[in-house]
């Protein structure tokens, strides 16, 4: 399961740990692309589930503090809690036995990045600065080891002084759909897909994935949409393979295909030391251009390289159905 890092200042951090609450902002009313931006923010928190680990990066201090656990389900709530903004996309927190007195410093994390142990930690993304992002379970375990190195005698349970009350799990009422129930924006589709992966759906198509991430940074100046990871059943922290997924709301064209193949190539070269068997690729869209289908068929025939093409449908209950083409 992924772990989640919220990026905030020390004032909002103190509010979060006092209330046992985290939140993401909503797009400003009447702002440009308000609805799609709100769904993009919602899709960030859609990857969280009960029991996931949560950490905080304090911007001014350049410190990573932890560790808490997510509790319950995400919800929408406009009650004023923080001083600067509403942050209505929310998740409650629970304490853990790991309240480390000494935080990790930003330069410690950069050292881990330079050695290849951490690679999804990125404060700045292609879409701009981050309010929240997720890292893999394997990377979280690396961070846990670093905490334990510098906190040999200070493991204690953190206490939430003013626990935030339980609220209805109403977050999905805020997502934007058409009158037919279809997702309005690509971010809407991303939120729905991530919710499905949290619920362990679509294993009949993808297999028994053990971890999942979204908006994964690359050095190509863009972000991969979704990455599924498949752990060794004998050692789940050992990742045996990956599935790189590119998502389009409507049409998957040649440009999208080139982007997906670029991610595949980058991942094979940079992350799995050229092991072709460790990386699979998938395209999810409403429809696929004829030249895309033709190229993928020839790629399979002549190079034995497969790209799964999945067309999504929205069912009567609002859930997604994925179909191979």
Residue frames relative to the residue before (quaternion, step in Angstrom):
aa qw qx qy qz dx dy dz
X 1.0000 0.0000 0.0000 0.0000 0.00 0.00 0.00
X 0.4890 -0.6683 0.4617 0.3179 3.60 -0.99 0.68
X 0.2899 -0.6852 0.6248 0.2369 3.52 -1.38 0.22
X 0.3042 -0.7894 0.5214 0.1115 3.56 -1.09 0.74
X 0.1626 -0.7877 0.5922 0.0486 3.54 -0.96 0.98
X 0.1722 -0.7743 0.6044 0.0739 3.56 -0.77 1.10
X 0.2587 -0.7743 0.5686 0.1010 3.54 -0.90 1.05
X 0.2379 0.7779 -0.5324 0.2341 3.59 -0.50 1.17
X 0.5501 -0.5932 0.4543 0.3731 3.56 -1.28 0.13
X 0.6976 -0.5009 0.3078 0.4095 3.57 -1.27 0.25
X 0.5993 0.5600 -0.3721 0.4344 3.62 1.10 -0.56
X 0.6998 0.4436 -0.2702 0.4904 3.58 0.83 -0.94
X 0.5837 0.5697 -0.3677 0.4466 3.59 1.12 -0.61
X 0.6689 0.4983 -0.3055 0.4593 3.57 0.87 -0.92
X 0.6247 0.5194 -0.3360 0.4765 3.59 1.08 -0.68
X 0.6408 0.5431 -0.3233 0.4357 3.58 0.94 -0.88
X 0.7451 0.4122 -0.2477 0.4621 3.58 0.74 -1.00
X 0.6082 0.5372 -0.3602 0.4602 3.59 1.18 -0.42
X 0.7504 0.3842 -0.1953 0.5012 3.56 1.00 -0.87
X 0.3349 -0.7243 0.5260 0.2942 3.58 1.15 -0.50
X 0.5689 0.5847 -0.3438 0.4651 3.54 0.96 0.96
X 0.0521 -0.7540 0.6524 0.0553 3.55 -1.12 0.73
X 0.0251 -0.8141 0.5802 -0.0024 3.55 -1.18 0.49
X 0.2471 -0.7256 0.6194 0.1700 3.50 -1.34 0.40
X 0.5301 -0.6522 0.4323 0.3268 3.60 -1.06 0.66
X 0.3797 -0.6595 0.5899 0.2700 3.50 -1.39 0.19
X 0.5975 -0.5557 0.4207 0.3964 3.59 -1.13 0.51
X 0.5646 -0.6131 0.4325 0.3439 3.56 -1.07 0.73
X 0.5525 -0.6150 0.4532 0.3335 3.55 -1.04 0.81
X 0.8431 0.1248 -0.1445 0.5027 3.56 -1.00 0.97
X 0.4350 0.6736 -0.4855 0.3484 3.60 1.19 0.35
X 0.6415 -0.5194 0.3933 0.4050 3.55 -1.26 0.38
X 0.8416 0.0545 -0.0840 0.5307 3.57 -0.90 0.98
X 0.1086 0.8529 -0.5050 0.0760 3.57 1.10 0.70
X 0.7175 0.4676 -0.2754 0.4366 3.59 0.74 -1.03
X 0.6779 0.4822 -0.3041 0.4641 3.59 0.91 -0.85
X 0.6311 0.5218 -0.3347 0.4663 3.60 1.05 -0.73
X 0.6392 0.5207 -0.3274 0.4617 3.59 0.98 -0.80
X 0.6649 0.4863 -0.3084 0.4758 3.58 0.97 -0.81
X 0.6086 0.5438 -0.3534 0.4571 3.59 1.11 -0.63
X 0.6573 0.4880 -0.3025 0.4881 3.58 1.01 -0.81
X 0.6296 0.5293 -0.3244 0.4671 3.55 1.02 -0.82
X 0.6482 0.5304 -0.3256 0.4386 3.59 0.98 -0.80
X 0.5797 0.5778 -0.3792 0.4317 3.59 1.15 -0.50
X 0.7441 0.3949 -0.2235 0.4903 3.57 0.86 -0.95
X 0.5102 0.6639 -0.4098 0.3618 3.59 1.28 -0.28
X 0.6317 0.5505 -0.3335 0.4320 3.59 1.18 -0.46
X 0.5848 0.5917 -0.3686 0.4148 3.61 1.24 -0.26
X 0.0084 0.7790 -0.6269 -0.0076 3.53 -1.21 0.61
X 0.7073 -0.4481 0.3458 0.4235 3.52 -1.32 0.29
X 0.7991 0.2967 -0.2297 0.4697 3.57 -0.87 0.99
X 0.5091 0.6408 -0.4317 0.3792 3.61 1.21 -0.23
X 0.4658 -0.6608 0.5095 0.2947 3.56 -1.15 0.62
X 0.1438 -0.7813 0.6060 0.0403 3.55 -1.15 0.80
X 0.0434 -0.7737 0.6320 0.0045 3.55 -1.02 0.91
X 0.2863 -0.7491 0.5737 0.1667 3.55 -1.31 0.30
X 0.1828 -0.7373 0.6386 0.1232 3.53 -1.01 0.89
X 0.2280 -0.7853 0.5670 0.0985 3.59 -0.62 1.20
X 0.4163 -0.7785 0.4089 0.2310 3.55 -0.33 1.29
X 0.7163 0.4606 -0.2827 0.4414 3.60 0.70 -1.01
X 0.7290 0.4252 -0.2241 0.4873 3.56 1.00 -0.86
X 0.2609 -0.7874 0.5052 0.2381 3.57 1.28 -0.42
X 0.4617 0.6591 -0.4380 0.4007 3.52 0.93 1.08
X 0.2540 -0.7286 0.6142 0.1653 3.55 -1.21 0.63
X 0.0681 -0.8270 0.5577 -0.0199 3.55 -0.52 1.24
X 0.1515 0.7823 -0.5923 0.1194 3.55 -1.13 0.68
X 0.8112 0.0410 -0.4545 -0.3656 1.43 -2.49 -0.14
X 0.1376 -0.7770 0.6111 0.0630 3.58 -1.08 0.81
X 0.3222 -0.7169 0.5735 0.2311 3.55 -1.36 0.06
X 0.4800 -0.6266 0.5280 0.3134 3.55 -1.14 0.66
X 0.1090 -0.8018 0.5867 0.0308 3.56 -1.05 0.80
X 0.8160 0.2194 -0.1807 0.5034 3.57 -0.89 0.94
X 0.5816 -0.5458 0.4499 0.4018 3.55 -1.02 -0.91
X 0.6147 -0.5467 0.4190 0.3844 3.54 -1.25 0.43
X 0.0127 -0.8018 0.5973 -0.0158 3.56 -1.14 0.66
X 0.3889 -0.6816 0.5706 0.2420 3.53 -1.35 0.33
X 0.1453 0.7845 -0.5787 0.1691 3.56 -0.75 1.09
X 0.2215 -0.8113 0.5326 0.0955 3.59 -0.75 1.05
X 0.3193 0.7397 -0.5244 0.2754 3.60 1.18 0.35
X 0.4398 -0.6992 0.4950 0.2694 3.59 -0.87 0.93
X 0.0049 -0.7988 0.5992 -0.0539 3.55 -0.71 1.16
X 0.7636 0.2910 -0.1470 0.5574 3.57 0.87 -1.02
X 0.5774 -0.6393 0.3969 0.3168 3.56 -1.14 0.61
X 0.7609 0.4396 -0.2286 0.4190 3.59 0.89 -0.87
X 0.8099 0.0245 0.0246 0.5856 3.63 1.03 -0.79
X 0.6205 -0.5522 0.4093 0.3775 3.53 -1.33 0.16
X 0.0410 -0.8204 0.5624 0.0949 3.64 0.84 -0.97
X 0.0577 0.8802 -0.4694 0.0393 3.60 0.66 1.08
X 0.6185 0.4949 -0.3646 0.4896 3.64 1.18 -0.34
X 0.0527 0.8771 -0.4606 0.1256 3.55 -0.06 1.31
X 0.0776 -0.7494 0.6551 0.0575 3.49 -1.40 0.42
X 0.3920 -0.7130 0.5293 0.2404 3.57 -0.94 0.87
X 0.2808 -0.7564 0.5728 0.1448 3.54 -1.24 0.59
X 0.1800 -0.7349 0.6392 0.1374 3.50 -1.30 0.48
X 0.5377 -0.6310 0.4510 0.3306 3.55 -1.18 0.51
X 0.2052 -0.7366 0.6253 0.1557 3.55 -1.32 0.30
X 0.6030 -0.5482 0.4245 0.3945 3.56 -1.29 0.03
X 0.6494 0.5122 -0.3054 0.4719 3.57 1.31 -0.02
X 0.1868 0.7411 -0.6161 0.1902 3.53 0.12 1.33
X 0.1209 -0.8490 0.5131 0.0368 3.54 0.10 1.31
X 0.4332 -0.7115 0.4967 0.2436 3.55 -0.84 1.04
X 0.7481 0.3281 -0.1905 0.5444 3.56 0.95 -0.87
X 0.2980 -0.7670 0.5394 0.1790 3.61 -0.73 1.01
X 0.4955 -0.5746 0.5311 0.3771 3.52 -1.34 0.05
X 0.3481 -0.7336 0.5488 0.1985 3.57 -1.01 0.83
X 0.6504 -0.5342 0.3679 0.3953 3.53 -1.20 0.53
X 0.6587 0.5063 -0.3296 0.4486 3.61 0.93 -0.78
X 0.5767 0.5627 -0.3817 0.4528 3.61 1.17 -0.49
X 0.6690 0.4947 -0.2923 0.4714 3.56 0.98 -0.88
X 0.6310 0.5235 -0.3339 0.4651 3.58 1.02 -0.76
X 0.6082 0.5424 -0.3502 0.4619 3.59 1.08 -0.68
X 0.6531 0.5023 -0.3062 0.4768 3.58 1.02 -0.82
X 0.6293 0.5244 -0.3299 0.4693 3.58 1.08 -0.70
X 0.6617 0.5275 -0.3102 0.4331 3.57 0.93 -0.88
X 0.7073 0.4173 -0.2552 0.5103 3.58 1.16 -0.55
X 0.5500 -0.6587 0.3699 0.3560 3.59 1.29 0.09
X 0.4763 0.6845 -0.4416 0.3310 3.60 1.23 0.11
X 0.7573 0.1894 -0.1014 0.6168 3.57 1.17 -0.68
X 0.0508 0.8368 -0.5438 0.0379 3.61 -0.77 0.90
X 0.6879 0.4621 -0.3151 0.4626 3.65 1.13 -0.23
X 0.4961 0.6308 -0.4415 0.4012 3.61 1.26 0.00
X 0.2303 0.7647 -0.5680 0.1991 3.59 -0.57 1.16
X 0.3122 -0.7722 0.5263 0.1711 3.57 -0.54 1.16
X 0.7557 0.2468 -0.1548 0.5865 3.57 1.14 -0.62
X 0.1255 -0.8014 0.5841 0.0286 3.55 -0.83 1.03
X 0.7051 -0.4352 0.3403 0.4445 3.54 -1.33 0.09
X 0.6976 0.4615 -0.2611 0.4818 3.57 1.14 -0.66
X 0.6988 -0.4258 0.2763 0.5039 3.59 1.26 0.01
X 0.7408 -0.3696 0.2831 0.4842 3.56 -1.26 -0.29
X 0.4517 -0.7184 0.4826 0.2166 3.51 -1.19 0.68
X 0.2419 -0.7086 0.6345 0.1919 3.53 -1.26 0.52
X 0.7842 -0.0626 0.0704 0.6133 3.56 1.20 -0.60
X 0.0850 0.7734 -0.6269 0.0406 3.55 -1.09 0.71
X 0.3753 -0.7327 0.5323 0.1971 3.55 -1.28 0.34
X 0.1764 -0.7507 0.6273 0.1086 3.53 -1.27 0.58
X 0.6035 -0.5848 0.3976 0.3685 3.57 -1.19 0.47
X 0.6516 -0.5124 0.3878 0.4031 3.54 -1.28 0.36
X 0.6299 0.5414 -0.3365 0.4437 3.58 1.01 -0.75
X 0.6610 0.4890 -0.3000 0.4837 3.58 1.00 -0.81
X 0.6140 0.5399 -0.3500 0.4572 3.57 1.05 -0.72
X 0.6446 0.5184 -0.3279 0.4564 3.59 0.96 -0.81
X 0.6038 0.5363 -0.3501 0.4746 3.60 1.09 -0.64
X 0.6603 0.4947 -0.3060 0.4750 3.59 0.93 -0.88
X 0.6184 0.5423 -0.3402 0.4557 3.59 1.01 -0.79
X 0.6424 0.5190 -0.3230 0.4622 3.59 0.94 -0.82
X 0.6550 0.5073 -0.3131 0.4643 3.58 0.99 -0.82
X 0.6135 0.5334 -0.3421 0.4713 3.60 1.04 -0.74
X 0.6909 0.4940 -0.2859 0.4437 3.58 0.84 -0.98
X 0.5917 0.5790 -0.3668 0.4244 3.60 1.11 -0.59
X 0.7887 0.3263 -0.1569 0.4968 3.57 0.91 -0.93
X 0.7229 0.3489 -0.2346 0.5483 3.60 1.28 0.03
X 0.0260 0.8619 -0.5062 0.0128 3.61 0.64 1.06
X 0.8117 0.2414 -0.1117 0.5199 3.61 1.07 -0.61
X 0.6533 0.5574 -0.2976 0.4171 3.58 1.21 0.12
X 0.3436 0.7128 -0.5373 0.2919 3.60 1.07 0.60
X 0.1983 0.7619 -0.5929 0.1690 3.55 -0.66 1.07
X 0.5422 -0.6190 0.4536 0.3421 3.54 -1.23 0.38
X 0.3573 -0.7193 0.5492 0.2309 3.57 -0.85 0.94
X 0.2835 -0.7676 0.5600 0.1296 3.55 -1.09 0.75
X 0.2605 -0.7410 0.6007 0.1492 3.57 -0.87 0.99
X 0.3372 -0.8133 0.4437 0.1671 3.55 -0.27 1.31
X 0.8063 0.1103 -0.0327 0.5802 3.61 0.94 -0.87
X 0.1600 -0.8426 0.5037 0.1035 3.63 0.47 1.17
X 0.4319 -0.7003 0.5103 0.2504 3.54 -0.91 0.99
X 0.5137 -0.6703 0.4323 0.3160 3.60 -0.90 0.86
X 0.5631 -0.5873 0.4656 0.3482 3.54 -1.22 0.57
X 0.1278 -0.7899 0.5985 0.0383 3.56 -0.94 0.96
X 0.6256 -0.5364 0.3913 0.4096 3.61 -1.17 0.43
X 0.4538 -0.6754 0.5137 0.2720 3.58 -1.07 0.78
X 0.1572 0.8469 -0.4770 0.1749 3.55 0.50 1.30
X 0.3117 0.8042 -0.4755 0.1732 3.59 1.27 0.12
X 0.6977 0.5085 -0.2879 0.4145 3.57 0.91 -0.90
X 0.5188 0.6077 -0.4249 0.4254 3.57 1.25 -0.06
X 0.6769 0.5139 -0.2769 0.4484 3.59 1.24 -0.45
X 0.5274 0.6310 -0.4194 0.3844 3.57 1.23 -0.11
X 0.4033 -0.7446 0.4891 0.2090 3.58 -1.04 0.77
X 0.0114 0.7843 -0.6163 0.0695 3.53 -0.73 1.20
X 0.5386 -0.5801 0.4921 0.3622 3.53 -1.32 0.31
X 0.6996 -0.4435 0.3386 0.4464 3.57 -1.29 0.06
X 0.6727 0.4715 -0.2883 0.4920 3.58 1.21 -0.49
X 0.5844 -0.6169 0.3577 0.3873 3.59 1.28 0.07
X 0.4975 0.6578 -0.4283 0.3694 3.58 1.28 0.10
X 0.5794 -0.5793 0.4278 0.3816 3.63 -1.13 0.49
X 0.4264 -0.7259 0.4863 0.2340 3.57 -0.93 0.91
X 0.8132 0.1596 -0.0342 0.5586 3.58 0.97 -0.84
X 0.6480 -0.5009 0.3881 0.4226 3.54 -1.26 0.29
X 0.6257 0.5347 -0.3345 0.4591 3.58 1.06 -0.73
X 0.5984 0.5509 -0.3527 0.4626 3.58 1.13 -0.65
X 0.6628 0.4956 -0.2917 0.4795 3.55 0.93 -0.94
X 0.6252 0.5350 -0.3355 0.4586 3.58 0.99 -0.79
X 0.6507 0.5189 -0.3190 0.4534 3.59 0.91 -0.89
X 0.6687 0.4991 -0.2984 0.4634 3.58 0.94 -0.90
X 0.6584 0.5035 -0.3118 0.4645 3.59 0.95 -0.82
X 0.6618 0.5028 -0.3127 0.4598 3.58 0.92 -0.87
X 0.6095 0.5396 -0.3409 0.4702 3.55 1.06 -0.74
X 0.6402 0.5211 -0.3172 0.4668 3.57 1.04 -0.78
X 0.6811 0.4815 -0.3038 0.4604 3.59 0.89 -0.86
X 0.5821 0.5541 -0.3660 0.4692 3.59 1.13 -0.59
X 0.7170 0.4318 -0.2275 0.4977 3.57 1.06 -0.84
X 0.4567 -0.7135 0.4196 0.3260 3.61 1.33 0.15
X 0.3390 0.7437 -0.5064 0.2749 3.59 1.02 0.74
X 0.7941 0.3428 -0.2590 0.4300 3.55 -1.43 0.25
X 0.3206 0.7503 -0.5218 0.2491 3.60 1.08 0.55
X 0.5604 0.5892 -0.3947 0.4278 3.59 1.20 -0.35
X 0.6946 0.4370 -0.2578 0.5100 3.58 1.24 -0.47
X 0.8014 0.3290 -0.1461 0.4777 3.57 0.80 -1.06
X 0.4997 -0.6169 0.4613 0.3962 3.59 1.09 -0.60
X 0.6921 -0.4985 0.3497 0.3876 3.54 -1.35 -0.08
X 0.0444 -0.8122 0.5815 -0.0124 3.58 0.31 1.23
X 0.2777 -0.7889 0.5356 0.1168 3.55 -1.07 0.82
X 0.7834 0.0934 -0.0673 0.6108 3.59 1.23 -0.23
X 0.0877 -0.7919 0.6043 0.0069 3.56 -1.22 0.47
X 0.0545 -0.7809 0.6221 0.0155 3.54 -1.14 0.71
X 0.1824 -0.7619 0.6079 0.1292 3.55 -1.29 0.37
X 0.8274 0.1824 -0.1562 0.5077 3.55 -1.28 0.50
X 0.1519 0.8303 -0.5140 0.1531 3.55 0.80 1.10
X 0.4047 -0.7409 0.4756 0.2473 3.61 -0.67 1.03
X 0.0813 -0.7571 0.6458 0.0552 3.54 -1.21 0.66
X 0.5017 -0.6257 0.4795 0.3562 3.58 -1.25 0.07
X 0.4858 0.6563 -0.4281 0.3873 3.56 1.26 0.46
X 0.5481 -0.6263 0.3864 0.3976 3.57 1.31 -0.01
X 0.7015 0.3598 -0.2491 0.5624 3.57 1.30 0.25
X 0.3941 -0.6989 0.5444 0.2445 3.55 -1.35 0.09
X 0.4362 -0.6404 0.5593 0.2945 3.54 -1.08 0.72
X 0.5191 -0.6658 0.4328 0.3162 3.58 -0.96 0.82
X 0.7996 -0.0918 0.1281 0.5796 3.58 0.63 -1.15
X 0.0719 -0.7713 0.6311 0.0399 3.54 -1.12 0.74
X 0.1629 -0.7633 0.6199 0.0811 3.56 -0.81 1.07
X 0.1582 -0.7820 0.5985 0.0722 3.55 -1.07 0.81
X 0.2034 -0.7823 0.5848 0.0678 3.53 -1.06 0.85
X 0.2138 -0.8260 0.5144 0.0859 3.55 -0.34 1.28
X 0.5788 -0.5452 0.4810 0.3692 3.51 -1.34 0.37
X 0.4657 -0.6979 0.4559 0.2972 3.66 -0.64 1.00
X 0.6768 0.4745 -0.2868 0.4842 3.59 1.17 -0.56
X 0.7813 0.0566 -0.0159 0.6214 3.57 1.26 -0.39
X 0.2306 -0.8423 0.4704 0.1265 3.57 0.18 1.30
X 0.6136 0.5452 -0.3615 0.4422 3.60 1.18 -0.35
X 0.6189 0.4845 -0.3484 0.5106 3.58 1.29 -0.10
X 0.2226 -0.7938 0.5558 0.1070 3.57 -0.44 1.22
X 0.2642 -0.7996 0.5271 0.1137 3.54 -0.72 1.14
X 0.8053 -0.0666 0.0627 0.5858 3.60 1.08 -0.64
X 0.2711 -0.7479 0.5909 0.1341 3.53 -1.38 0.29
X 0.1485 -0.7402 0.6416 0.1352 3.54 -1.32 0.39
X 0.2069 -0.7799 0.5853 0.0804 3.57 -0.58 1.24
X 0.0897 -0.8283 0.5529 -0.0090 3.59 -0.62 1.16
X 0.1259 -0.7607 0.6345 0.0530 3.55 -0.94 1.00
X 0.1722 -0.8142 0.5537 0.0296 3.57 -0.80 1.09
X 0.0076 0.7680 -0.6403 0.0104 3.57 -1.02 0.89
X 0.5284 -0.6600 0.4384 0.3050 3.55 -0.94 0.92
X 0.8206 0.1419 -0.0500 0.5513 3.57 0.84 -0.93
X 0.8671 0.0411 0.0446 0.4944 3.56 -0.08 -1.35
X 0.2070 -0.7469 0.6207 0.1184 3.54 -0.95 0.95
X 0.0389 -0.8416 0.5373 -0.0382 3.55 -0.26 1.31
X 0.7721 -0.3611 0.2558 0.4562 3.55 -1.32 -0.15
X 0.6200 0.5452 -0.3433 0.4478 3.58 1.03 -0.73
X 0.6621 0.4956 -0.3005 0.4752 3.57 0.94 -0.89
X 0.6368 0.5287 -0.3252 0.4573 3.57 1.02 -0.79
X 0.6489 0.5081 -0.3227 0.4654 3.60 0.93 -0.84
X 0.6318 0.5287 -0.3312 0.4600 3.56 1.04 -0.76
X 0.6645 0.5045 -0.3042 0.4597 3.58 0.91 -0.91
X 0.6634 0.4876 -0.3053 0.4784 3.59 0.93 -0.86
X 0.6071 0.5491 -0.3435 0.4603 3.58 1.12 -0.64
X 0.6431 0.5036 -0.3158 0.4828 3.57 1.00 -0.81
X 0.6294 0.5419 -0.3279 0.4503 3.55 0.98 -0.89
X 0.6822 0.4890 -0.2839 0.4636 3.57 0.84 -0.99
X 0.6532 0.5172 -0.3068 0.4600 3.58 0.93 -0.93
X 0.6799 0.4985 -0.2953 0.4496 3.56 0.88 -0.94
X 0.6498 0.5173 -0.3186 0.4568 3.58 0.95 -0.86
X 0.7100 0.4641 -0.2628 0.4598 3.58 0.92 -0.90
X 0.7934 0.3754 -0.1658 0.4495 3.56 0.84 -1.03
X 0.8071 0.3431 -0.1439 0.4584 3.59 1.00 -0.74
X 0.8016 0.2403 -0.1361 0.5303 3.61 1.07 -0.53
X 0.4871 -0.7153 0.4045 0.2957 3.57 1.22 0.55
X 0.7391 -0.4670 0.2300 0.4275 3.56 0.94 0.92
X 0.4650 0.6793 -0.4491 0.3475 3.60 1.25 0.15
X 0.2946 -0.8031 0.4951 0.1521 3.59 -0.15 1.30
X 0.6433 0.5574 -0.3272 0.4104 3.58 1.07 -0.67
X 0.6367 0.5622 -0.3287 0.4129 3.58 1.21 -0.34
X 0.7566 0.3742 -0.1856 0.5031 3.60 1.19 -0.36
X 0.0480 -0.7523 0.6570 0.0120 3.53 -0.98 1.01
X 0.2131 -0.7799 0.5765 0.1181 3.57 -1.20 0.46
X 0.0786 -0.7952 0.6011 -0.0087 3.53 -1.12 0.81
X 0.1533 -0.7521 0.6343 0.0920 3.55 -1.12 0.78
X 0.0820 -0.7821 0.6174 0.0210 3.57 -0.91 0.98
X 0.2227 0.7632 -0.5744 0.1950 3.58 -0.74 1.06
X 0.6046 -0.5423 0.4375 0.3859 3.53 -1.36 0.00
X 0.7890 -0.0453 0.0497 0.6107 3.58 1.13 -0.70
X 0.2657 -0.7683 0.5702 0.1184 3.55 -1.24 0.56
X 0.4975 -0.6527 0.4826 0.3059 3.56 -0.94 0.91
X 0.6037 -0.5941 0.3987 0.3515 3.56 -1.11 0.74
X 0.6705 0.4975 -0.3194 0.4482 3.61 0.95 -0.79
X 0.5849 0.5575 -0.3638 0.4634 3.58 1.19 -0.52
X 0.6673 0.4943 -0.2939 0.4732 3.56 0.88 -0.97
X 0.6509 0.5254 -0.3131 0.4497 3.57 0.96 -0.89
X 0.6669 0.5015 -0.3091 0.4563 3.59 0.89 -0.91
X 0.6732 0.5045 -0.3060 0.4457 3.58 0.90 -0.92
X 0.6273 0.5230 -0.3356 0.4694 3.58 1.05 -0.69
X 0.6785 0.4721 -0.2902 0.4822 3.60 0.95 -0.85
X 0.6050 0.5569 -0.3508 0.4481 3.58 1.06 -0.70
X 0.6574 0.4954 -0.3006 0.4817 3.55 1.01 -0.83
X 0.6791 0.5138 -0.2914 0.4359 3.57 0.94 -0.92
X 0.8010 0.3351 -0.1555 0.4711 3.58 0.78 -1.03
X 0.7861 0.2972 -0.1554 0.5192 3.60 1.08 -0.65
X 0.3347 -0.7574 0.4853 0.2809 3.58 1.29 -0.24
X 0.4779 0.6193 -0.4607 0.4194 3.56 1.06 0.86
X 0.1878 -0.8214 0.5362 0.0496 3.55 -0.60 1.21
X 0.0519 -0.7309 0.6780 0.0584 3.53 -1.16 0.75
X 0.3338 -0.7404 0.5472 0.2025 3.58 -0.68 1.07
X 0.1500 -0.7572 0.6299 0.0860 3.56 -0.99 0.90
X 0.0210 -0.8135 0.5790 -0.0494 3.55 -0.62 1.18
X 0.1865 -0.7601 0.6143 0.1008 3.55 -0.81 1.04
X 0.2602 -0.7834 0.5459 0.1435 3.55 -0.86 0.97
X 0.0963 -0.7444 0.6568 0.0724 3.51 -1.29 0.55
X 0.3366 -0.7091 0.5761 0.2280 3.55 -1.20 0.56
X 0.3044 -0.7749 0.5304 0.1597 3.56 -0.66 1.12
X 0.7258 -0.4587 0.2960 0.4185 3.56 -1.31 0.29
X 0.6981 0.4579 -0.2723 0.4784 3.60 1.09 -0.66
X 0.6086 -0.5938 0.3348 0.4061 3.60 1.29 0.16
X 0.5721 0.5961 -0.3839 0.4123 3.59 1.24 -0.19
X 0.5007 -0.6592 0.4824 0.2864 3.53 -1.29 0.44
X 0.1460 -0.7332 0.6560 0.1039 3.50 -1.25 0.64
X 0.1697 -0.7865 0.5891 0.0742 3.58 -0.85 1.00
X 0.0542 -0.8108 0.5824 -0.0223 3.56 -0.83 1.06
X 0.4248 -0.6974 0.5215 0.2474 3.56 -0.93 0.94
X 0.1414 -0.7778 0.6049 0.0956 3.57 -1.09 0.70
